[in-house]
Amino acid sequence: MASHPPYEPLPLTHEDHVPTQLYNSPPSPPSSSFHLPTGDHDGMPYTDDMGIPMGAAQPRFLGRALYDNGAPSVRDSYASSHATLPAGSGDRGSEYTTDSVYGLNDAPTPPRAYTDSTTYHDEPGFFVHGEQPRRRDEKRARAAYASPRSRRKPILIGLGVVVVLAIIVGVVVALTVGKKKDSSSGSSSSDNTAEPTSGSSSSSSSPSGKVALVTGSDGSTVTADDGSTFTYVNPFGGTWYWDENDPFNNGARSQSWNPALNETFNYGVDTIRGVNLGGWLVTEPFIVPNLYQTLQSRSTTTFTVIDEWTLMEAMGNDTANGGVSQLEDHYNTFITEQDFMQIAAAGLNFVRIPIGYWAIEVLEGEMFLPKTSWTYFLKAIQWARKYGIRINLDLHALPGSQNGWNHSGRLGSYNVLYGPMGIANAQRSLDYIRIIAEFISQPEYRDVVVMFGITNEPQGNAIGLPVLQTYYYQAYQNVRLASGIGEGNGPLVSFHDGFIDLADWAGFIPGADRATLDTHPYLCFTTQSTAPISTYSNTPCTAWGAEMNNTMADFGFIVAGEFSNAVTDCGLYVNGVGQGDRYEGTYTGGGTWPALGNCTTDWLDYQNWSNSTKNSYKTFALASMDALQNWFFWTWKVGNSSAGIIEAPHWSYSLGLENGWMPTDPRESVGQCGNISPFDGPLSAWQTGGAGAGTIAASVTSALAWPPGLISFAGSASSAQSVLPSFTPSGTPVTLPGPTFASTSGVAAPTASIDVGSGWQNTQDTAGMMGPIAGCSYLDPWIGSTVSPPAPLCTNARRALEAPSTTDAATSLITPAP
């Protein structure tokens, strides 16, 4: 095994915060928990007690290193070799080798008052998995699907106006036949699938008598939901489908080789080739830097804007430019309908969409814009449906933060399953998982939103594998209660590996109905190198391929939810605002990093990359895709900085397409690693909702009973769950609303006559929503891990999980921190 230098220590706590209010409780005095990294009077940022700037994101890869006792891991980055690893290296060897203000445009002229920027997703480098025998390659062949029956009538040319009109009427009738609610079901249905010939499209009558196009293929004209039109470009035989009078029709197909939305996607046979829509509904400084820079530059901002919490605070102060409505401006422009069309045109069939818990609700004092992002997620469902793209919904940010990183909404400490508010925050999170699952399991949505990542990147090594698995199992039960066990309905439940070795997940809830593992391999956050990108041509194959294959055999289905083209940490805000980078020796997050060169000239000047360099990046991307097999690139789009350029080019799939270093057809990746023993599927029936799905042994379920007995604190012994603040199911669950459809044909919107679902699939799911217990005390959800629980916890001596009587007032008290 290749040796690696030790990682720098992880700063577990950041303490400089005035706690917010919870449940209308009185303000609390200053506590020791982290919040705003303000600057001093000279404009220099404050640092924490470890010397880390208060504007710096915690590098994600450090978490694992801290809990590995300094020992090298098979998941350490192979980038330190500066080149491809030899086949068979390591103790096991490797068989694998046998005009948007936020977008990509130049700065507008004249300049706009409000612009966006690009944010970085700083994932841990230790996600790079070790060398293990690889037994699977991506299988190109998949189960054959019956060709859908065409519903278009041939239009005879030159027979006269009367004949043409008669044929149009026939088309309308044909398109209407079979457009029932069951077009949203998971079973195959040829009746609802339209496959017009290239460049042609079908039409339907609107209530006003107008003829509106409802489907088409390459070269056809699409009317967007805002009424604008553009040409549908898809060289891969995909077809779009949108009928405002039948908005839940699932006849669209992303590419000819992928099943339409009303056909079955065979996981383990059909391949997931996807991109993340990072930085959209959960903002990040490196993906949308101009948004952060713009708010930082205004005189109303006197603190460092480092995450969405501080971004919202800055917007709230910036009333002259629209206040918090500026965030909706970002939602409205950064990702649009045309992005979904372009994603299908790039040969991709899935999108992973990160959302924050604030899409559902926020409590008083939490600095997020509530509910607004949900309306844009509903737009995403509509656009994905229109272009035949499936969605992996990723719950990216939990109350209190599950990892303490800027992309969890708030930089600082992590407080889910950890610290004094660890149980209470987990209970809230489980409620939000349940609420989302009830919505997406409805027949109107379940064939589009087919995967649900229940928690992005929890700090598994600190939380502990048993506690994390207990939480995951409870979340799994919430999702399956909403969607039904063994029926094939509802989403796959995706568990992030929590930065824990994939081998440790073998045997986790065997028999679970539609469960999958999520891992995020990155090369760029460990040892830096000046070696050119051409030397990395086979590194993904040796680093990732074997372990992905082993996991398919030992756990089941696994997907790489994130990866990128970056092999160094160069890029604006890649490590967080003001944190510098390792490559230039300016990284302030810990450790000693010698300066190796200049990021701009060595890595970021993509405008001047030679064809050879672009081809090397393309080779690296193809090797990554082949090694990971089922994947989501991070991310689809990176926006301009205030300088009017993209300063993190390795993270943008669309930029790579435009400039020639990403493949125009991702199927080119098949066989890139030279694998000789590919996994040929299919997965076992229980993994795909077939016979036996959901049959879990009683010994397994009893070992994973919720809540866990112990919750860890940084620097102290674990504490019994019974002494921590927790909630009780005393409230009414929030129900997420369905979409409101706009008309694109000049007639009144038809939403009133269309059933968009109740928002709650399982009417037997009647448990209350978690809320505070009268007489018990609660800390700020973002308090940090070093603060002790309230004492006494409950003045009425009732246990934290005991349900209150119907006469109790569900009020809460925040106990001041010591």
Secondary structure as the mmCIF struct_conf table of DSSP 4:
data_model
#
loop_
_struct_conf.conf_type_id
_struct_conf.id
_struct_conf.beg_label_comp_id
_struct_conf.beg_label_asym_id
_struct_conf.beg_label_seq_id
_struct_conf.end_label_comp_id
_struct_conf.end_label_asym_id
_struct_conf.end_label_seq_id
HELX_LH_PP_P HELX_LH_PP_P1 PRO A 5 LEU A 10
STRN STRN1 ASP A 16 HIS A 17
TURN_TY1_P TURN_TY1_P1 TYR A 23 ASN A 24
HELX_LH_PP_P HELX_LH_PP_P2 SER A 25 PRO A 30
STRN STRN2 SER A 31 SER A 32
STRN STRN3 PHE A 34 PHE A 34
STRN STRN4 THR A 38 GLY A 39
TURN_TY1_P TURN_TY1_P2 HIS A 41 ASP A 42
BEND BEND1 GLY A 43 GLY A 43
HELX_LH_PP_P HELX_LH_PP_P3 MET A 44 MET A 44
STRN STRN5 PRO A 45 PRO A 45
HELX_LH_PP_P HELX_LH_PP_P4 TYR A 46 TYR A 46
STRN STRN6 THR A 47 THR A 47
TURN_TY1_P TURN_TY1_P3 ASP A 49 MET A 50
BEND BEND2 GLY A 51 GLY A 51
STRN STRN7 PRO A 53 PRO A 53
TURN_TY1_P TURN_TY1_P4 MET A 54 GLY A 55
HELX_LH_PP_P HELX_LH_PP_P5 ALA A 56 PRO A 59
TURN_TY1_P TURN_TY1_P5 ARG A 60 PHE A 61
HELX_RH_AL_P HELX_RH_AL_P1 LEU A 62 LEU A 66
TURN_TY1_P TURN_TY1_P6 TYR A 67 GLY A 70
TURN_TY1_P TURN_TY1_P7 VAL A 74 ARG A 75
BEND BEND3 ASP A 76 ASP A 76
BEND BEND4 TYR A 78 TYR A 78
HELX_RH_3T_P HELX_RH_3T_P1 ALA A 79 SER A 81
BEND BEND5 HIS A 82 ALA A 83
HELX_LH_PP_P HELX_LH_PP_P6 THR A 84 PRO A 86
TURN_TY1_P TURN_TY1_P8 ALA A 87 GLY A 88
BEND BEND6 GLY A 90 ARG A 92
BEND BEND7 GLU A 95 TYR A 96
BEND BEND8 VAL A 101 ASN A 105
HELX_LH_PP_P HELX_LH_PP_P7 ASP A 106 PRO A 108
BEND BEND9 THR A 109 PRO A 110
HELX_LH_PP_P HELX_LH_PP_P8 PRO A 111 ARG A 112
BEND BEND10 ALA A 113 TYR A 114
STRN STRN8 THR A 118 TYR A 120
HELX_RH_3T_P HELX_RH_3T_P2 GLY A 125 PHE A 127
BEND BEND11 VAL A 128 VAL A 128
HELX_LH_PP_P HELX_LH_PP_P9 ALA A 146 SER A 150
HELX_LH_PP_P HELX_LH_PP_P10 ARG A 152 LEU A 156
TURN_TY1_P TURN_TY1_P9 ILE A 157 GLY A 158
BEND BEND12 LEU A 159 LEU A 159
HELX_RH_AL_P HELX_RH_AL_P2 VAL A 161 THR A 176
TURN_TY1_P TURN_TY1_P10 VAL A 177 GLY A 178
BEND BEND13 LYS A 180 LYS A 180
HELX_RH_3T_P HELX_RH_3T_P3 LYS A 181 SER A 184
BEND BEND14 SER A 185 SER A 187
BEND BEND15 SER A 190 SER A 190
TURN_TY1_P TURN_TY1_P11 ASP A 191 ASN A 192
HELX_LH_PP_P HELX_LH_PP_P11 PRO A 196 THR A 197
TURN_TY1_P TURN_TY1_P12 SER A 198 GLY A 199
STRN STRN9 SER A 201 SER A 205
TURN_TY1_P TURN_TY1_P13 PRO A 207 SER A 208
BEND BEND16 GLY A 209 GLY A 209
STRN STRN10 VAL A 211 GLY A 216
TURN_TY1_P TURN_TY1_P14 ASP A 218 GLY A 219
STRN STRN11 THR A 221 THR A 223
TURN_TY1_P TURN_TY1_P15 ASP A 225 ASP A 226
BEND BEND17 GLY A 227 GLY A 227
STRN STRN12 THR A 229 THR A 231
TURN_TY1_P TURN_TY1_P16 PRO A 235 PHE A 236
STRN STRN13 THR A 239 THR A 239
STRN STRN14 TRP A 240 TYR A 241
TURN_TY1_P TURN_TY1_P17 GLU A 244 ASN A 245
BEND BEND18 ASP A 246 ASP A 246
TURN_TY1_P TURN_TY1_P18 PRO A 247 PHE A 248
STRN STRN15 ARG A 253 ARG A 253
BEND BEND19 SER A 254 GLN A 255
TURN_TY1_P TURN_TY1_P19 SER A 256 TRP A 257
BEND BEND20 ASN A 258 ASN A 258
TURN_TY1_P TURN_TY1_P20 LEU A 261 ASN A 262
BEND BEND21 GLU A 263 GLU A 263
STRN STRN16 TYR A 267 TYR A 267
TURN_TY1_P TURN_TY1_P21 GLY A 268 VAL A 269
STRN STRN17 ASP A 270 ASP A 270
HELX_LH_PP_P HELX_LH_PP_P12 THR A 271 ILE A 272
STRN STRN18 ARG A 273 ASN A 276
TURN_TY1_P TURN_TY1_P22 GLY A 278 TRP A 280
BEND BEND22 LEU A 281 VAL A 282
TURN_TY1_P TURN_TY1_P23 PRO A 285 PRO A 285
STRN STRN19 PHE A 286 VAL A 288
HELX_RH_AL_P HELX_RH_AL_P3 PRO A 289 SER A 297
BEND BEND23 ARG A 298 ARG A 298
TURN_TY1_P TURN_TY1_P24 SER A 299 THR A 300
STRN STRN20 PHE A 303 PHE A 303
BEND BEND24 ASP A 307 ASP A 307
HELX_RH_AL_P HELX_RH_AL_P4 GLU A 308 ASN A 317
HELX_RH_3T_P HELX_RH_3T_P4 THR A 319 ASN A 321
TURN_TY1_P TURN_TY1_P25 GLY A 322 VAL A 324
HELX_RH_AL_P HELX_RH_AL_P5 SER A 325 PHE A 334
BEND BEND25 ILE A 335 ILE A 335
HELX_RH_AL_P HELX_RH_AL_P6 GLU A 337 ALA A 345
TURN_TY1_P TURN_TY1_P26 ALA A 346 GLY A 347
STRN STRN21 PHE A 350 GLY A 356
HELX_RH_3T_P HELX_RH_3T_P5 TYR A 357 ALA A 359
TURN_TY1_P TURN_TY1_P27 ILE A 360 ILE A 360
TURN_TY1_P TURN_TY1_P28 GLU A 364 GLY A 365
BEND BEND26 PHE A 368 PHE A 368
BEND BEND27 LYS A 371 LYS A 371
HELX_RH_AL_P HELX_RH_AL_P7 THR A 372 TYR A 387
TURN_TY1_P TURN_TY1_P29 GLY A 388 GLY A 388
STRN STRN22 ARG A 390 ALA A 397
TURN_TY1_P TURN_TY1_P30 PRO A 399 GLY A 400
BEND BEND28 GLN A 402 ASN A 403
BEND BEND29 TRP A 405 TRP A 405
HELX_RH_3T_P HELX_RH_3T_P6 ASN A 406 SER A 408
TURN_TY1_P TURN_TY1_P31 GLY A 409 GLY A 409
BEND BEND30 ARG A 410 ARG A 410
BEND BEND31 GLY A 412 GLY A 412
BEND BEND32 VAL A 416 LEU A 417
STRN STRN23 TYR A 418 TYR A 418
BEND BEND33 GLY A 419 GLY A 419
TURN_TY1_P TURN_TY1_P32 PRO A 420 MET A 421
HELX_RH_AL_P HELX_RH_AL_P8 GLY A 422 ILE A 440
TURN_TY1_P TURN_TY1_P33 SER A 441 SER A 441
BEND BEND34 GLN A 442 GLN A 442
TURN_TY1_P TURN_TY1_P34 PRO A 443 VAL A 448
STRN STRN24 VAL A 449 GLY A 453
BEND BEND35 THR A 455 GLU A 457
HELX_RH_AL_P HELX_RH_AL_P9 GLY A 460 ILE A 463
HELX_RH_AL_P HELX_RH_AL_P10 LEU A 465 SER A 483
TURN_TY1_P TURN_TY1_P35 ILE A 485 GLY A 486
BEND BEND36 GLU A 487 GLY A 488
BEND BEND37 GLY A 490 GLY A 490
HELX_LH_PP_P HELX_LH_PP_P13 PRO A 491 PRO A 491
STRN STRN25 LEU A 492 HIS A 496
TURN_TY1_P TURN_TY1_P36 GLY A 498 PHE A 499
BEND BEND38 ILE A 500 ILE A 500
HELX_RH_3T_P HELX_RH_3T_P7 LEU A 502 TRP A 505
TURN_TY1_P TURN_TY1_P37 ALA A 506 GLY A 507
BEND BEND39 PHE A 508 ILE A 509
TURN_TY1_P TURN_TY1_P38 PRO A 510 GLY A 511
TURN_TY1_P TURN_TY1_P39 ASP A 513 ARG A 514
STRN STRN26 ALA A 515 THR A 519
BEND BEND40 LEU A 523 LEU A 523
TURN_TY1_P TURN_TY1_P40 CYS A 524 PHE A 525
BEND BEND41 THR A 526 THR A 527
HELX_RH_3T_P HELX_RH_3T_P8 ILE A 533 TYR A 536
TURN_TY1_P TURN_TY1_P41 SER A 537 ASN A 538
HELX_RH_AL_P HELX_RH_AL_P11 THR A 539 PRO A 540
HELX_RH_PI_P HELX_RH_PI_P1 CYS A 541 GLY A 545
HELX_RH_AL_P HELX_RH_AL_P12 ALA A 546 ASP A 554
TURN_TY1_P TURN_TY1_P42 PHE A 555 PHE A 555
STRN STRN27 ILE A 558 ALA A 560
BEND BEND42 ASN A 565 ASN A 565
BEND BEND43 VAL A 567 THR A 568
BEND BEND44 GLY A 571 GLY A 571
TURN_TY1_P TURN_TY1_P43 LEU A 572 ASN A 575
TURN_TY1_P TURN_TY1_P44 VAL A 577 GLY A 578
TURN_TY1_P TURN_TY1_P45 ARG A 582 GLY A 585
BEND BEND45 GLY A 589 GLY A 591
HELX_RH_AL_P HELX_RH_AL_P13 CYS A 599 CYS A 599
HELX_RH_PI_P HELX_RH_PI_P2 THR A 600 LEU A 604
HELX_RH_3T_P HELX_RH_3T_P9 TYR A 606 ASN A 608
HELX_RH_AL_P HELX_RH_AL_P14 ASN A 611 LEU A 628
BEND BEND46 GLN A 629 ASN A 630
STRN STRN28 TRP A 631 PHE A 633
BEND BEND47 TRP A 634 TRP A 634
BEND BEND48 TRP A 636 TRP A 636
TURN_TY1_P TURN_TY1_P46 SER A 642 ALA A 643
BEND BEND49 GLY A 644 ILE A 645
BEND BEND50 GLU A 647 GLU A 647
HELX_RH_3T_P HELX_RH_3T_P10 PRO A 649 TRP A 651
HELX_RH_AL_P HELX_RH_AL_P15 TYR A 653 ASN A 659
TURN_TY1_P TURN_TY1_P47 GLY A 660 GLY A 660
BEND BEND51 TRP A 661 MET A 662
BEND BEND52 THR A 664 ASP A 665
HELX_RH_3T_P HELX_RH_3T_P11 PRO A 666 SER A 669
TURN_TY1_P TURN_TY1_P48 VAL A 670 CYS A 673
BEND BEND53 ILE A 676 SER A 677
HELX_LH_PP_P HELX_LH_PP_P14 PRO A 682 SER A 684
HELX_RH_3T_P HELX_RH_3T_P12 ALA A 685 THR A 688
TURN_TY1_P TURN_TY1_P49 GLY A 689 GLY A 689
TURN_TY1_P TURN_TY1_P50 ALA A 691 GLY A 694
HELX_RH_AL_P HELX_RH_AL_P16 ALA A 698 ALA A 703
TURN_TY1_P TURN_TY1_P51 LEU A 704 LEU A 704
HELX_LH_PP_P HELX_LH_PP_P15 ALA A 705 ALA A 705
BEND BEND54 TRP A 706 PRO A 707
HELX_LH_PP_P HELX_LH_PP_P16 PRO A 708 PRO A 708
BEND BEND55 GLY A 709 GLY A 709
STRN STRN29 LEU A 710 PHE A 713
TURN_TY1_P TURN_TY1_P52 ALA A 714 GLY A 715
STRN STRN30 SER A 716 ALA A 720
HELX_RH_3T_P HELX_RH_3T_P13 GLN A 721 VAL A 723
BEND BEND56 LEU A 724 LEU A 724
STRN STRN31 THR A 728 GLY A 731
HELX_LH_PP_P HELX_LH_PP_P17 THR A 732 VAL A 734
HELX_LH_PP_P HELX_LH_PP_P18 PHE A 741 SER A 743
BEND BEND57 THR A 744 VAL A 747
HELX_RH_3T_P HELX_RH_3T_P14 THR A 751 SER A 753
BEND BEND58 ILE A 754 ILE A 754
BEND BEND59 GLY A 759 GLY A 759
BEND BEND60 GLN A 761 GLN A 761
TURN_TY1_P TURN_TY1_P53 THR A 763 GLN A 764
HELX_LH_PP_P HELX_LH_PP_P19 ALA A 767 GLY A 768
STRN STRN32 MET A 769 GLY A 771
HELX_LH_PP_P HELX_LH_PP_P20 PRO A 772 ILE A 773
TURN_TY1_P TURN_TY1_P54 ALA A 774 GLY A 775
STRN STRN33 CYS A 776 CYS A 776
STRN STRN34 SER A 777 TYR A 778
TURN_TY1_P TURN_TY1_P55 PRO A 781 TRP A 782
BEND BEND61 SER A 785 VAL A 787
HELX_LH_PP_P HELX_LH_PP_P21 SER A 788 PRO A 790
BEND BEND62 ALA A 791 LEU A 793
STRN STRN35 CYS A 794 CYS A 794
TURN_TY1_P TURN_TY1_P56 THR A 795 ASN A 796
TURN_TY1_P TURN_TY1_P57 ALA A 800 LEU A 801
BEND BEND63 GLU A 802 GLU A 802
HELX_LH_PP_P HELX_LH_PP_P22 ALA A 803 SER A 805
TURN_TY1_P TURN_TY1_P58 THR A 806 THR A 807
STRN STRN36 LEU A 813 ILE A 814
HELX_LH_PP_P HELX_LH_PP_P23 THR A 815 ALA A 817
#
